[in-house]
Amino acid sequence: MKFIRKNRNFTALIIVPSSLLYNWKEEIIKFTGITPTLIEGTASQRREIISRGSKGIPYNNLPGF
């Protein structure tokens, strides 16, 4: 967590169970101060979110990945 708090110029991918998507979002914000990007929706919607190329922590559930 120390690395994340000091270095905001990174991208990480976290894959979580569907039932925990929003819980993980809150935990990431709580412990890092970073608002993660949830990658969800249809395949074309997910591609659009990914193409924005924002730094930080994109996350998704396994079926959506």
VEXMARZA-451486 format. One record per atom (N, C-alpha, C): residue in one letter; residue number from 1; x, y, z. Coordinates in pm, 1 decimal, decimal comma. Layout:
% VEXMARZA-451486
A  NUM  X  Y  Z .
...
This chain:
% VEXMARZA-451486
M  1  81,0  -119,3  0,0 .
M  1  0,0  0,0  0,0 .
M  1  85,5  125,9  0,0 .
K  2  202,0  117,3  60,2 .
K  2  290,5  234,3  65,7 .
K  2  327,4  279,1  -75,3 .
F  3  358,8  182,1  -164,0 .
F  3  392,4  213,6  -302,3 .
F  3  276,1  285,5  -370,4 .
I  4  155,2  234,8  -350,1 .
I  4  37,8  292,5  -415,4 .
I  4  14,1  434,8  -368,0 .
R  5  30,8  458,8  -239,2 .
R  5  6,7  593,6  -186,8 .
R  5  107,7  693,9  -240,9 .
K  6  233,9  649,0  -262,1 .
K  6  338,6  741,0  -307,6 .
K  6  342,3  754,4  -459,6 .
N  7  317,4  646,0  -531,9 .
N  7  331,8  644,6  -677,1 .
N  7  195,0  629,7  -741,9 .
R  8  140,6  737,6  -793,4 .
R  8  7,4  734,0  -855,1 .
R  8  14,8  711,3  -1006,3 .
N  9  133,1  696,8  -1062,5 .
N  9  148,7  681,7  -1206,9 .
N  9  165,6  533,5  -1241,4 .
F  10  59,9  457,4  -1227,3 .
F  10  65,5  315,1  -1255,4 .
F  10  -72,5  266,9  -1298,6 .
T  11  -74,8  146,2  -1351,7 .
T  11  -200,5  79,9  -1383,1 .
T  11  -192,6  -60,7  -1326,8 .
A  12  -298,6  -105,1  -1264,2 .
A  12  -307,6  -240,8  -1210,0 .
A  12  -444,6  -294,9  -1246,7 .
L  13  -455,2  -424,8  -1262,6 .
L  13  -583,5  -486,9  -1292,9 .
L  13  -617,3  -581,1  -1178,9 .
I  14  -736,3  -566,2  -1123,2 .
I  14  -782,9  -651,9  -1016,0 .
I  14  -910,4  -720,1  -1063,6 .
I  15  -913,8  -852,3  -1051,8 .
I  15  -1031,6  -928,8  -1091,7 .
I  15  -1092,8  -985,7  -964,7 .
V  16  -1220,4  -954,2  -941,0 .
V  16  -1286,5  -995,0  -817,5 .
V  16  -1419,3  -1064,5  -849,1 .
P  17  -1471,0  -1143,0  -754,4 .
P  17  -1603,0  -1203,7  -775,5 .
P  17  -1710,6  -1095,9  -790,0 .
S  18  -1812,2  -1124,4  -869,6 .
S  18  -1919,4  -1026,8  -894,1 .
S  18  -1980,5  -974,2  -765,3 .
S  19  -1995,1  -1060,0  -667,4 .
S  19  -2058,8  -1019,9  -542,5 .
S  19  -1975,6  -919,4  -463,4 .
L  20  -1848,3  -904,0  -498,1 .
L  20  -1760,8  -814,5  -423,4 .
L  20  -1717,6  -690,4  -499,9 .
L  21  -1769,9  -668,5  -620,9 .
L  21  -1725,7  -555,5  -703,3 .
L  21  -1731,8  -422,0  -629,0 .
Y  22  -1844,1  -392,1  -571,4 .
Y  22  -1860,1  -260,5  -509,6 .
Y  22  -1793,5  -253,2  -372,5 .
N  23  -1783,8  -367,4  -304,4 .
N  23  -1710,5  -372,0  -178,4 .
N  23  -1563,0  -340,9  -202,6 .
W  24  -1505,2  -401,1  -306,9 .
W  24  -1364,9  -375,8  -338,9 .
W  24  -1342,3  -230,1  -375,8 .
K  25  -1436,6  -171,1  -447,7 .
K  25  -1423,6  -29,4  -483,9 .
K  25  -1408,6  54,2  -357,5 .
E  26  -1495,7  30,9  -261,2 .
E  26  -1490,8  107,4  -136,2 .
E  26  -1361,6  81,4  -59,0 .
E  27  -1315,4  -42,3  -59,0 .
E  27  -1191,0  -75,8  11,2 .
E  27  -1069,8  -10,4  -55,8 .
I  28  -1067,7  -8,8  -187,9 .
I  28  -956,4  55,4  -259,9 .
I  28  -953,2  204,0  -227,5 .
I  29  -1069,0  267,8  -230,0 .
I  29  -1075,0  410,5  -196,3 .
I  29  -1030,4  432,0  -52,3 .
K  30  -1080,7  349,5  37,4 .
K  30  -1050,7  363,7  180,0 .
K  30  -901,3  352,4  208,8 .
F  31  -834,5  254,4  149,1 .
F  31  -695,2  228,5  182,3 .
F  31  -594,1  300,7  94,5 .
T  32  -635,7  349,5  -22,1 .
T  32  -538,7  414,8  -111,3 .
T  32  -575,0  558,2  -146,6 .
G  33  -701,7  594,4  -133,7 .
G  33  -745,1  726,8  -176,9 .
G  33  -763,7  736,9  -327,5 .
I  34  -752,1  625,4  -397,8 .
I  34  -765,8  621,1  -543,3 .
I  34  -904,5  568,7  -577,4 .
T  35  -975,1  637,0  -668,4 .
T  35  -1104,2  587,7  -714,8 .
T  35  -1078,7  494,6  -832,5 .
P  36  -1108,2  364,6  -817,1 .
P  36  -1082,6  269,3  -924,4 .
P  36  -1185,5  279,9  -1035,9 .
T  37  -1152,1  227,0  -1151,1 .
T  37  -1240,9  224,8  -1266,4 .
T  37  -1299,9  85,9  -1280,4 .
L  38  -1430,0  74,6  -1268,4 .
L  38  -1496,7  -54,3  -1286,8 .
L  38  -1517,9  -76,7  -1435,5 .
I  39  -1467,0  -187,9  -1484,7 .
I  39  -1482,2  -222,5  -1626,0 .
I  39  -1597,0  -320,9  -1634,9 .
E  40  -1713,5  -272,8  -1681,9 .
E  40  -1831,7  -357,2  -1690,1 .
E  40  -1913,3  -320,5  -1812,4 .
G  41  -2012,9  -403,5  -1842,5 .
G  41  -2100,9  -378,3  -1955,7 .
G  41  -2077,0  -477,0  -2067,2 .
T  42  -2126,4  -443,0  -2184,7 .
T  42  -2106,7  -528,9  -2302,0 .
T  42  -1959,9  -522,0  -2343,9 .
A  43  -1922,3  -609,8  -2433,7 .
A  43  -1783,5  -611,6  -2480,7 .
A  43  -1742,7  -476,3  -2538,5 .
S  44  -1830,2  -414,1  -2616,4 .
S  44  -1795,1  -284,5  -2675,6 .
S  44  -1787,1  -175,9  -2567,9 .
Q  45  -1871,8  -182,7  -2466,3 .
Q  45  -1864,3  -85,5  -2356,8 .
Q  45  -1734,4  -102,5  -2277,8 .
R  46  -1695,3  -228,0  -2253,3 .
R  46  -1568,9  -253,3  -2181,4 .
R  46  -1450,4  -203,2  -2262,6 .
R  47  -1452,6  -226,1  -2395,3 .
R  47  -1343,4  -176,1  -2480,5 .
R  47  -1333,0  -24,8  -2472,1 .
E  48  -1447,0  43,4  -2471,1 .
E  48  -1448,6  189,4  -2461,8 .
E  48  -1386,2  235,6  -2329,8 .
I  49  -1422,4  171,6  -2221,5 .
I  49  -1365,7  208,1  -2090,4 .
I  49  -1215,2  186,9  -2090,8 .
I  50  -1171,0  73,4  -2142,9 .
I  50  -1027,5  42,6  -2146,8 .
I  50  -954,0  139,2  -2238,5 .
S  51  -1016,6  177,6  -2350,3 .
S  51  -949,3  265,9  -2446,8 .
S  51  -924,9  406,3  -2391,1 .
R  52  -998,5  444,2  -2289,1 .
R  52  -975,2  575,2  -2226,9 .
R  52  -836,0  583,4  -2166,4 .
G  53  -781,3  466,1  -2131,4 .
G  53  -642,4  460,9  -2087,0 .
G  53  -611,3  535,1  -1958,7 .
S  54  -705,5  544,2  -1867,9 .
S  54  -677,8  616,4  -1744,5 .
S  54  -583,4  537,1  -1654,7 .
K  55  -499,5  608,3  -1582,6 .
K  55  -409,4  545,5  -1486,6 .
K  55  -490,0  505,9  -1364,2 .
G  56  -435,5  419,3  -1285,1 .
G  56  -501,5  381,2  -1162,0 .
G  56  -528,9  232,8  -1155,9 .
I  57  -645,9  198,1  -1105,3 .
I  57  -678,1  59,5  -1080,2 .
I  57  -808,2  21,9  -1148,7 .
P  58  -800,4  -34,2  -1270,0 .
P  58  -923,0  -87,4  -1329,3 .
P  58  -953,5  -221,3  -1264,4 .
Y  59  -1080,5  -252,7  -1245,7 .
Y  59  -1113,5  -382,6  -1190,4 .
Y  59  -1240,2  -436,4  -1252,8 .
N  60  -1254,1  -568,1  -1247,3 .
N  60  -1363,3  -637,5  -1314,7 .
N  60  -1386,2  -769,9  -1246,1 .
N  61  -1497,7  -836,4  -1279,8 .
N  61  -1516,9  -973,0  -1233,2 .
N  61  -1468,6  -1067,7  -1341,3 .
L  62  -1449,0  -1192,4  -1306,3 .
L  62  -1391,6  -1288,5  -1400,1 .
L  62  -1475,8  -1309,6  -1526,2 .
P  63  -1608,9  -1326,5  -1517,6 .
P  63  -1687,3  -1342,7  -1642,0 .
P  63  -1676,4  -1222,2  -1735,4 .
G  64  -1664,2  -1103,6  -1680,2 .
G  64  -1654,0  -984,0  -1763,0 .
G  64  -1517,9  -965,3  -1826,2 .
F  65  -1417,6  -1033,8  -1771,6 .
F  65  -1281,5  -1020,9  -1821,3 .
F  65  -1266,5  -1104,4  -1943,7 .
